[in-house]
Amino acid sequence: MKVNVTLSGGDGPRTFRLCGRLGWTLYQLFKAGQRGVTPLECPALRWSSYVHKLRQKGVPIDTEMEEHSGAYSGRHARYRLACDVSLIVSNPEGHE
């Protein structure tokens, strides 16, 4: 998946391109809107790593910890975009 991203706010709009899992992660966050997304709702390995790498690129993402029950009860993260984002997605199915 390839995503052209424009972040609003700060010193002005900033545009860059993401590919692969980072593009996929930002797309999932964008689709989730204010509801946000958790690894339980949208399973993928290494969610926290992808979020960390997006933050290093300057994408503001909030994290809220939530309790969950079940056979493997515990806590999980809910991630939300913390800025206005515009996306142009090419290759949404992830095929090159």
mmCIF file of the C-alpha atoms, coordinates in Angstrom:
data_MODEL
# 
_entry.id   MODEL 
# 
loop_
_atom_site.group_PDB 
_atom_site.id 
_atom_site.type_symbol 
_atom_site.label_atom_id 
_atom_site.label_alt_id 
_atom_site.label_comp_id 
_atom_site.label_asym_id 
_atom_site.label_entity_id 
_atom_site.label_seq_id 
_atom_site.pdbx_PDB_ins_code 
_atom_site.Cartn_x 
_atom_site.Cartn_y 
_atom_site.Cartn_z 
_atom_site.occupancy 
_atom_site.B_iso_or_equiv 
_atom_site.pdbx_formal_charge 
_atom_site.auth_seq_id 
_atom_site.auth_comp_id 
_atom_site.auth_asym_id 
_atom_site.auth_atom_id 
_atom_site.pdbx_PDB_model_num 
ATOM 1  C CA . MET A 1 1  ? 0.000   0.000   0.000  1.00 0.00 ? 1  MET A CA 1 
ATOM 2  C CA . LYS A 1 2  ? 1.225   3.463   -0.868 1.00 0.00 ? 2  LYS A CA 1 
ATOM 3  C CA . VAL A 1 3  ? -0.213  6.533   0.845  1.00 0.00 ? 3  VAL A CA 1 
ATOM 4  C CA . ASN A 1 4  ? 0.428   10.220  0.181  1.00 0.00 ? 4  ASN A CA 1 
ATOM 5  C CA . VAL A 1 5  ? -0.142  12.013  3.479  1.00 0.00 ? 5  VAL A CA 1 
ATOM 6  C CA . THR A 1 6  ? -0.780  15.670  4.260  1.00 0.00 ? 6  THR A CA 1 
ATOM 7  C CA . LEU A 1 7  ? -0.728  16.681  7.930  1.00 0.00 ? 7  LEU A CA 1 
ATOM 8  C CA . SER A 1 8  ? -2.424  19.942  8.859  1.00 0.00 ? 8  SER A CA 1 
ATOM 9  C CA . GLY A 1 9  ? -1.481  22.133  11.788 1.00 0.00 ? 9  GLY A CA 1 
ATOM 10 C CA . GLY A 1 10 ? 1.778   23.220  13.339 1.00 0.00 ? 10 GLY A CA 1 
ATOM 11 C CA . ASP A 1 11 ? 3.860   25.450  11.069 1.00 0.00 ? 11 ASP A CA 1 
ATOM 12 C CA . GLY A 1 12 ? 1.665   24.577  8.098  1.00 0.00 ? 12 GLY A CA 1 
ATOM 13 C CA . PRO A 1 13 ? 0.754   21.558  6.016  1.00 0.00 ? 13 PRO A CA 1 
ATOM 14 C CA . ARG A 1 14 ? 3.397   18.881  5.584  1.00 0.00 ? 14 ARG A CA 1 
ATOM 15 C CA . THR A 1 15 ? 3.228   16.235  2.851  1.00 0.00 ? 15 THR A CA 1 
ATOM 16 C CA . PHE A 1 16 ? 5.099   12.940  2.589  1.00 0.00 ? 16 PHE A CA 1 
ATOM 17 C CA . ARG A 1 17 ? 4.664   9.391   1.288  1.00 0.00 ? 17 ARG A CA 1 
ATOM 18 C CA . LEU A 1 18 ? 4.359   6.140   3.224  1.00 0.00 ? 18 LEU A CA 1 
ATOM 19 C CA . CYS A 1 19 ? 4.592   2.615   1.846  1.00 0.00 ? 19 CYS A CA 1 
ATOM 20 C CA . GLY A 1 20 ? 3.926   -0.859  3.159  1.00 0.00 ? 20 GLY A CA 1 
ATOM 21 C CA . ARG A 1 21 ? 2.922   -1.402  6.769  1.00 0.00 ? 21 ARG A CA 1 
ATOM 22 C CA . LEU A 1 22 ? 3.391   2.247   7.779  1.00 0.00 ? 22 LEU A CA 1 
ATOM 23 C CA . GLY A 1 23 ? 1.004   3.293   5.003  1.00 0.00 ? 23 GLY A CA 1 
ATOM 24 C CA . TRP A 1 24 ? -1.427  0.561   6.033  1.00 0.00 ? 24 TRP A CA 1 
ATOM 25 C CA . THR A 1 25 ? -1.274  1.640   9.700  1.00 0.00 ? 25 THR A CA 1 
ATOM 26 C CA . LEU A 1 26 ? -1.935  5.297   8.935  1.00 0.00 ? 26 LEU A CA 1 
ATOM 27 C CA . TYR A 1 27 ? -4.797  4.282   6.629  1.00 0.00 ? 27 TYR A CA 1 
ATOM 28 C CA . GLN A 1 28 ? -6.367  2.188   9.425  1.00 0.00 ? 28 GLN A CA 1 
ATOM 29 C CA . LEU A 1 29 ? -6.059  5.101   11.868 1.00 0.00 ? 29 LEU A CA 1 
ATOM 30 C CA . PHE A 1 30 ? -7.586  7.449   9.292  1.00 0.00 ? 30 PHE A CA 1 
ATOM 31 C CA . LYS A 1 31 ? -10.526 5.097   8.607  1.00 0.00 ? 31 LYS A CA 1 
ATOM 32 C CA . ALA A 1 32 ? -11.191 4.666   12.346 1.00 0.00 ? 32 ALA A CA 1 
ATOM 33 C CA . GLY A 1 33 ? -11.571 8.417   12.908 1.00 0.00 ? 33 GLY A CA 1 
ATOM 34 C CA . GLN A 1 34 ? -12.274 9.555   16.475 1.00 0.00 ? 34 GLN A CA 1 
ATOM 35 C CA . ARG A 1 35 ? -13.252 6.006   17.479 1.00 0.00 ? 35 ARG A CA 1 
ATOM 36 C CA . GLY A 1 36 ? -9.614  5.003   17.077 1.00 0.00 ? 36 GLY A CA 1 
ATOM 37 C CA . VAL A 1 37 ? -8.388  1.483   16.516 1.00 0.00 ? 37 VAL A CA 1 
ATOM 38 C CA . THR A 1 38 ? -6.994  -1.319  18.656 1.00 0.00 ? 38 THR A CA 1 
ATOM 39 C CA . PRO A 1 39 ? -4.896  -4.331  17.697 1.00 0.00 ? 39 PRO A CA 1 
ATOM 40 C CA . LEU A 1 40 ? -7.839  -6.465  18.889 1.00 0.00 ? 40 LEU A CA 1 
ATOM 41 C CA . GLU A 1 41 ? -10.197 -4.857  16.349 1.00 0.00 ? 41 GLU A CA 1 
ATOM 42 C CA . CYS A 1 42 ? -7.705  -4.703  13.506 1.00 0.00 ? 42 CYS A CA 1 
ATOM 43 C CA . PRO A 1 43 ? -5.214  -7.520  14.110 1.00 0.00 ? 43 PRO A CA 1 
ATOM 44 C CA . ALA A 1 44 ? -1.655  -7.033  12.960 1.00 0.00 ? 44 ALA A CA 1 
ATOM 45 C CA . LEU A 1 45 ? 1.711   -7.779  14.439 1.00 0.00 ? 45 LEU A CA 1 
ATOM 46 C CA . ARG A 1 46 ? 3.804   -4.900  15.752 1.00 0.00 ? 46 ARG A CA 1 
ATOM 47 C CA . TRP A 1 47 ? 1.106   -2.202  16.017 1.00 0.00 ? 47 TRP A CA 1 
ATOM 48 C CA . SER A 1 48 ? 3.098   -0.391  18.698 1.00 0.00 ? 48 SER A CA 1 
ATOM 49 C CA . SER A 1 49 ? 6.200   -0.411  16.485 1.00 0.00 ? 49 SER A CA 1 
ATOM 50 C CA . TYR A 1 50 ? 4.327   1.050   13.518 1.00 0.00 ? 50 TYR A CA 1 
ATOM 51 C CA . VAL A 1 51 ? 2.790   3.754   15.734 1.00 0.00 ? 51 VAL A CA 1 
ATOM 52 C CA . HIS A 1 52 ? 6.238   4.543   17.153 1.00 0.00 ? 52 HIS A CA 1 
ATOM 53 C CA . LYS A 1 53 ? 7.719   4.898   13.649 1.00 0.00 ? 53 LYS A CA 1 
ATOM 54 C CA . LEU A 1 54 ? 4.837   7.136   12.534 1.00 0.00 ? 54 LEU A CA 1 
ATOM 55 C CA . ARG A 1 55 ? 5.411   9.338   15.575 1.00 0.00 ? 55 ARG A CA 1 
ATOM 56 C CA . GLN A 1 56 ? 9.100   9.591   14.652 1.00 0.00 ? 56 GLN A CA 1 
ATOM 57 C CA . LYS A 1 57 ? 7.956   10.897  11.255 1.00 0.00 ? 57 LYS A CA 1 
ATOM 58 C CA . GLY A 1 58 ? 5.948   13.599  13.041 1.00 0.00 ? 58 GLY A CA 1 
ATOM 59 C CA . VAL A 1 59 ? 2.478   12.045  12.932 1.00 0.00 ? 59 VAL A CA 1 
ATOM 60 C CA . PRO A 1 60 ? 0.707   12.904  16.217 1.00 0.00 ? 60 PRO A CA 1 
ATOM 61 C CA . ILE A 1 61 ? -1.042  9.798   17.573 1.00 0.00 ? 61 ILE A CA 1 
ATOM 62 C CA . ASP A 1 62 ? -2.761  9.512   20.960 1.00 0.00 ? 62 ASP A CA 1 
ATOM 63 C CA . THR A 1 63 ? -2.728  6.279   22.942 1.00 0.00 ? 63 THR A CA 1 
ATOM 64 C CA . GLU A 1 64 ? -5.385  5.304   25.470 1.00 0.00 ? 64 GLU A CA 1 
ATOM 65 C CA . MET A 1 65 ? -5.059  2.109   27.488 1.00 0.00 ? 65 MET A CA 1 
ATOM 66 C CA . GLU A 1 66 ? -8.239  0.023   27.881 1.00 0.00 ? 66 GLU A CA 1 
ATOM 67 C CA . GLU A 1 67 ? -9.134  -3.060  29.911 1.00 0.00 ? 67 GLU A CA 1 
ATOM 68 C CA . HIS A 1 68 ? -10.462 -6.145  28.157 1.00 0.00 ? 68 HIS A CA 1 
ATOM 69 C CA . SER A 1 69 ? -11.941 -9.350  29.518 1.00 0.00 ? 69 SER A CA 1 
ATOM 70 C CA . GLY A 1 70 ? -12.052 -12.873 28.250 1.00 0.00 ? 70 GLY A CA 1 
ATOM 71 C CA . ALA A 1 71 ? -9.754  -15.860 28.529 1.00 0.00 ? 71 ALA A CA 1 
ATOM 72 C CA . TYR A 1 72 ? -6.703  -13.599 28.182 1.00 0.00 ? 72 TYR A CA 1 
ATOM 73 C CA . SER A 1 73 ? -7.929  -10.515 30.021 1.00 0.00 ? 73 SER A CA 1 
ATOM 74 C CA . GLY A 1 74 ? -5.639  -7.541  30.378 1.00 0.00 ? 74 GLY A CA 1 
ATOM 75 C CA . ARG A 1 75 ? -5.012  -4.171  28.771 1.00 0.00 ? 75 ARG A CA 1 
ATOM 76 C CA . HIS A 1 76 ? -4.645  -3.042  25.184 1.00 0.00 ? 76 HIS A CA 1 
ATOM 77 C CA . ALA A 1 77 ? -3.943  0.250   23.476 1.00 0.00 ? 77 ALA A CA 1 
ATOM 78 C CA . ARG A 1 78 ? -6.431  2.284   21.453 1.00 0.00 ? 78 ARG A CA 1 
ATOM 79 C CA . TYR A 1 79 ? -4.665  4.548   18.958 1.00 0.00 ? 79 TYR A CA 1 
ATOM 80 C CA . ARG A 1 80 ? -6.165  7.740   17.488 1.00 0.00 ? 80 ARG A CA 1 
ATOM 81 C CA . LEU A 1 81 ? -4.824  10.332  15.078 1.00 0.00 ? 81 LEU A CA 1 
ATOM 82 C CA . ALA A 1 82 ? -4.369  13.624  16.942 1.00 0.00 ? 82 ALA A CA 1 
ATOM 83 C CA . CYS A 1 83 ? -4.388  15.946  13.924 1.00 0.00 ? 83 CYS A CA 1 
ATOM 84 C CA . ASP A 1 84 ? -6.195  16.533  10.665 1.00 0.00 ? 84 ASP A CA 1 
ATOM 85 C CA . VAL A 1 85 ? -4.890  14.240  7.949  1.00 0.00 ? 85 VAL A CA 1 
ATOM 86 C CA . SER A 1 86 ? -5.598  14.040  4.224  1.00 0.00 ? 86 SER A CA 1 
ATOM 87 C CA . LEU A 1 87 ? -4.748  10.813  2.414  1.00 0.00 ? 87 LEU A CA 1 
ATOM 88 C CA . ILE A 1 88 ? -4.438  9.780   -1.191 1.00 0.00 ? 88 ILE A CA 1 
ATOM 89 C CA . VAL A 1 89 ? -4.227  5.998   -1.286 1.00 0.00 ? 89 VAL A CA 1 
ATOM 90 C CA . SER A 1 90 ? -2.786  4.180   -4.250 1.00 0.00 ? 90 SER A CA 1 
ATOM 91 C CA . ASN A 1 91 ? -2.670  0.444   -4.390 1.00 0.00 ? 91 ASN A CA 1 
ATOM 92 C CA . PRO A 1 92 ? -5.143  -0.073  -1.455 1.00 0.00 ? 92 PRO A CA 1 
ATOM 93 C CA . GLU A 1 93 ? -4.997  -3.859  -1.796 1.00 0.00 ? 93 GLU A CA 1 
ATOM 94 C CA . GLY A 1 94 ? -1.260  -3.771  -1.170 1.00 0.00 ? 94 GLY A CA 1 
ATOM 95 C CA . HIS A 1 95 ? -0.252  -5.390  -4.461 1.00 0.00 ? 95 HIS A CA 1 
ATOM 96 C CA . GLU A 1 96 ? 2.733   -3.899  -6.267 1.00 0.00 ? 96 GLU A CA 1 
# 
